[in-house]
Amino acid sequence: MLDKHPTAALEWIRRAGGSPGEAAVAWLADELAAVPVGVAWDVVRLSAAEGWRTVHILQNLGEVGPVLLGPKGVEVMVPVGAADGWNLPGARVLARAEQVEVPPPRVVAPHTRHRRTWIVPPTAEPAVLTDADALYGAYAAALATGGSVR
């Protein structure tokens, strides 16, 4: 079984400019699927500790879309261009030429695939994205309550 939400996940990849066929093959081989940034959504990468706190704040507000955890931190999907000009420490908007590697949506923390996991998987179509202003505020609050970013 590929996934309990295969159609939504593969459609999510197609809309992002990725290949659903390549993603399905990768996932069946227990690999990650590469998905381009900047087509259907941008990615804001946050430091891991503050990123987790940020996601908890957003979940309490009911305002969080797909979120990944990887070796470089927490990666939140936001509307294209919505996080341009961010200036918070430890936050980085990935360039449009970059890609993120995603496990199947069934791989949710604490389970991982190649050191990547979903905190919030993309299970709805169309995927609901995190509002960049809500993310900015939640991350600023996480920084204020959690100390500095290293």
ZIKA-V600148 format. One record per backbone hydrogen bond with DSSP energy under -0.5 kcal/mol. NH is the residue of the N-H (numbers start at 0). CO is the residue of the C=O. Records with the same first field share a line. If there is no record, write none. Layout:
NH->CO ; CO
This chain:
5->2
8->4
9->5
10->6
11->7
12->8
13->9
14->10
15->11
16->13
17->12
19->17
22->18
23->19
24->20
25->21
26->22
27->23
28->24
29->26
30->25
32->101
34->99
36->97
37->40
38->40
41->77
43->75
44->42 ; 91
45->43 ; 73
46->89
50->46
51->47
52->48
53->49
54->50
55->51
56->52
57->53
58->54
59->55
60->56
61->57 ; 58
62->57
65->127
66->119
67->74
68->116
69->72
72->69
73->45
74->67
75->43 ; 73
76->65
77->41
78->129
81->78
83->80
85->82
90->87
91->44
93->42 ; 91
97->94
99->34
101->32 ; 99
106->103
107->105
108->117
110->107
112->115
115->112
116->68
117->106
118->66
119->66
122->120
129->76
134->130
135->131
136->132
137->133
138->134
139->135
140->136
141->137
142->138
143->139
144->140
145->141
146->142
